[in-house]
Amino acid sequence: MMGPKIPQLTEEEAIWTATRAGGAVISDGALHDAELKFLDRYYDLMQHADPVSQACKDALMRVKVPAQEPLKTTAKKSEKIFRFILQALTSDLEIGEKEVAFALQTAILLGLSEKEARPALSEAVEFLRLEFFLRLMARLDSSQLEWLALVVVKLVYADGKVTPTERAYLNHLSYLLGQDYAKLRYIRGHFQNHPIDEINTEGFSHGLSLQVSRYLIEIALQGHSLEPKALGLALQVGRHLGLKAKELEQVKMQSLALLPLMAPER
């Protein structure tokens, strides 16, 4: 993952950024290897390496996210720093309510309006979705990929209309089907003839079932709500894959956490 090129920072700005990034990776109460690697890679490249590194370590060792005063800097630096913090937040490909609240608070501390912060927030969501999709694909065999393409079409057309967000998911079909456009046309024309439960679930581990369900439930995110029909189908798939109601509710809440970061549907 490429990081934003941050303009040269003063020592004060660099330490503030380091402290905020350290707080970002512990904002969910856990510390993941991917997050540590992210910090190591970028702090080595920044100015004022020693104080920056120490500020980051101090933040990581705190039990709670450190309180910080607003940073007074230029608009250009504020935007770049904000994107950097968002990458720290999403480096483990997970984002929940605590991380969302942290992101919105960071925008305020940097003096960014909602309009100014919205492009970076939307890009963070798209990054999460794309990376998650690519990693999910790598875990599926050809029959599972074809079945998932079928389910995606069913969810997208569940309410009889296609939103811009759903069109983005339709673009995933060619990847799921290995650029087999004849098969893609068949699925889009005959998806109603194939039931969701026609896949053999023996090849799905519990972890993989959770990943598939998360991917499908996020397709149901439309505007600032979950589209009921698409959500119903996604939950039906989750149950078919052997997930319990409590597990599916947790996945749904994880998806809903993204809503404050998403741009409204046009």
C-alpha positions in Angstrom: 0.0 0.0 0.0 1.4 3.4 -1.0 1.1 6.1 1.5 0.4 9.8 0.9 3.4 11.9 0.3 3.4 14.2 3.4 4.9 17.7 2.8 8.0 18.4 5.0 6.7 18.8 8.5 8.0 20.8 11.4 9.1 18.8 14.4 5.9 19.9 16.2 3.7 18.7 13.3 5.6 15.4 12.9 5.3 14.6 16.6 1.6 15.4 16.5 1.1 13.2 13.5 3.1 10.4 15.0 1.1 10.6 18.2 -2.1 10.6 16.3 -1.1 7.6 14.2 -0.1 5.7 17.2 -3.5 6.5 18.7 -5.1 5.4 15.5 -3.8 1.8 15.5 -4.9 1.3 19.2 -8.3 3.0 18.8 -10.0 -0.3 18.5 -8.3 -1.7 21.6 -6.0 -4.0 19.7 -2.6 -3.9 17.9 -2.1 -5.8 14.7 1.1 -6.7 12.9 -0.1 -4.9 9.7 -0.5 -1.7 11.7 3.0 -1.9 13.2 4.5 -2.6 9.8 2.7 0.5 8.4 4.1 2.7 11.2 7.7 1.3 10.9 7.7 1.9 7.1 6.6 5.5 7.1 8.2 6.9 10.2 11.6 5.9 8.9 11.0 8.1 6.0 9.8 11.2 7.9 11.8 14.1 9.1 12.8 14.3 12.8 12.9 10.5 13.0 14.0 10.0 16.6 11.4 12.3 18.3 8.7 11.1 15.9 9.5 7.4 16.6 9.4 8.1 20.4 6.1 9.9 20.2 4.6 7.0 18.3 6.0 4.5 20.9 4.6 6.6 23.7 1.2 6.6 22.1 1.2 2.8 21.6 2.1 2.2 25.2 -0.8 4.1 26.5 -3.9 2.2 27.6 -6.1 4.9 26.0 -5.8 7.0 22.9 -3.9 10.1 24.0 -5.7 13.4 24.2 -4.5 15.9 21.7 -5.0 19.6 21.0 -5.9 20.8 17.5 -3.0 21.2 15.1 -2.5 24.6 13.6 -1.0 24.0 10.1 -1.7 24.7 6.4 -4.7 23.4 4.6 -2.5 21.3 2.4 -0.7 19.7 5.3 -3.9 19.0 7.1 -5.3 17.1 4.2 -2.2 15.0 3.7 -1.9 14.3 7.4 -5.5 13.3 7.5 -5.1 10.8 4.7 -2.0 9.4 6.4 -4.0 8.9 9.7 -6.8 7.1 7.7 -4.2 4.7 6.2 -3.0 3.9 9.7 -6.6 3.3 10.8 -7.3 0.9 7.9 -3.9 -0.8 7.6 -5.4 -4.0 9.2 -8.4 -3.9 6.8 -10.8 -3.5 9.7 -12.7 -0.4 10.8 -15.4 -0.2 13.4 -17.3 2.4 15.4 -14.3 3.4 17.5 -12.1 3.9 14.5 -14.8 5.8 12.7 -15.2 8.1 15.7 -11.4 8.5 15.8 -11.3 9.5 12.1 -14.1 12.1 12.5 -12.4 13.6 15.6 -9.1 13.7 13.7 -10.7 15.8 10.9 -11.9 18.2 13.5 -8.5 18.5 15.2 -7.0 19.3 11.8 -9.5 22.0 11.1 -11.2 20.1 8.2 -14.8 20.7 7.4 -17.0 17.7 6.5 -16.9 18.7 2.9 -13.1 18.8 3.0 -12.8 15.5 4.8 -15.4 13.6 2.8 -13.2 12.7 -0.3 -10.5 11.1 1.9 -13.1 9.3 4.0 -14.8 7.9 0.9 -11.5 6.8 -0.5 -10.7 5.0 2.7 -13.9 3.0 2.5 -13.2 2.1 -1.2 -9.7 1.0 -0.3 -11.0 -1.2 2.5 -13.5 -2.8 0.1 -11.1 -3.3 -2.7 -8.4 -4.8 -0.5 -10.9 -7.0 1.3 -12.3 -8.2 -2.0 -8.9 -9.1 -3.4 -7.9 -11.1 -0.3 -11.3 -12.8 -0.3 -10.8 -13.8 -3.9 -7.5 -15.4 -3.2 -9.1 -17.8 -0.7 -11.8 -19.1 -3.0 -11.7 -21.9 -5.6 -13.2 -21.6 -9.1 -16.6 -23.1 -8.1 -16.8 -20.8 -5.1 -15.9 -17.8 -7.1 -18.6 -18.6 -9.7 -21.2 -19.1 -6.9 -20.2 -15.8 -5.3 -20.6 -14.0 -8.6 -24.2 -15.4 -8.8 -25.0 -14.2 -5.3 -23.6 -10.8 -6.0 -26.0 -10.4 -9.0 -28.9 -11.6 -6.8 -28.1 -9.0 -4.2 -27.6 -6.1 -6.6 -30.9 -6.7 -8.3 -32.8 -7.7 -5.1 -34.8 -4.4 -5.0 -35.2 -4.1 -8.8 -32.9 -1.1 -9.2 -29.1 -0.6 -9.4 -27.4 2.3 -7.4 -23.9 3.6 -8.2 -22.5 1.7 -5.3 -24.1 -1.5 -6.6 -22.7 -0.9 -10.1 -19.2 -0.9 -8.5 -19.9 -4.4 -7.2 -21.0 -5.5 -10.6 -17.6 -4.6 -11.8 -16.2 -7.3 -9.5 -18.0 -10.0 -11.6 -15.3 -10.2 -14.4 -12.7 -10.8 -11.7 -14.7 -13.4 -10.0 -15.3 -15.2 -13.3 -11.7 -14.9 -14.6 -12.7 -12.6 -17.5 -15.1 -15.3 -18.8 -17.6 -12.9 -20.3 -19.8 -15.6 -21.7 -20.3 -17.0 -18.2 -20.8 -13.4 -16.9 -23.6 -12.8 -19.5 -25.2 -16.2 -18.6 -25.2 -15.4 -14.8 -26.6 -11.9 -15.4 -29.4 -13.3 -17.6 -30.2 -16.5 -15.6 -29.4 -15.7 -11.9 -33.0 -16.2 -10.9 -32.9 -19.8 -12.0 -30.1 -20.7 -9.5 -30.8 -20.9 -5.8 -28.4 -19.5 -3.2 -28.0 -22.8 -1.5 -26.7 -24.7 -4.6 -23.1 -24.4 -3.4 -21.4 -27.1 -1.3 -20.5 -25.5 2.0 -17.9 -28.1 3.0 -15.1 -26.0 1.4 -15.9 -23.0 3.6 -14.1 -22.6 6.9 -15.7 -20.6 9.6 -13.4 -17.7 9.0 -14.0 -17.8 5.2 -17.8 -17.8 5.8 -17.5 -14.7 8.0 -15.5 -13.0 5.2 -18.0 -13.9 2.5 -20.9 -12.7 4.7 -19.1 -9.4 5.4 -18.5 -8.8 1.7 -22.2 -9.5 0.9 -23.7 -7.5 3.7 -21.7 -4.5 2.6 -23.3 -4.7 -0.8 -26.6 -4.0 1.0 -25.2 -0.6 2.3 -27.1 2.0 0.3 -26.9 5.7 1.2 -27.2 5.8 4.9 -29.0 2.5 5.5 -29.1 -1.2 4.6 -31.4 -2.1 1.7 -33.8 -4.7 3.3 -34.1 -7.1 0.4 -30.4 -7.3 -0.3 -29.7 -7.6 3.5 -32.2 -10.4 3.7 -30.4 -12.4 1.0 -27.0 -11.7 2.5 -28.2 -13.0 5.9 -29.7 -16.1 4.1 -26.3 -16.8 2.6 -24.6 -16.5 6.0 -27.0 -19.0 7.5 -26.5 -21.4 4.6 -22.7 -21.1 5.3 -23.4 -22.2 8.9 -23.1 -18.8 10.7 -25.1 -18.2 13.8 -27.5 -15.3 14.2 -25.3 -13.6 16.7 -22.3 -13.8 14.4 -24.3 -12.4 11.5 -25.5 -9.5 13.7 -21.9 -8.7 14.6 -21.0 -8.6 10.9 -24.0 -6.4 10.2 -23.0 -3.9 12.9 -19.4 -3.9 11.6 -20.8 -2.9 8.2 -23.1 -0.2 9.6 -20.0 1.3 11.3 -18.9 2.4 7.8 -22.0 4.6 7.1 -20.6 7.8 8.6 -17.7 7.6 6.3 -19.7 7.0 3.1 -20.8 9.7 0.6 -24.6 9.8 0.1 -25.9 8.0 -3.0 -26.7 10.3 -5.9 
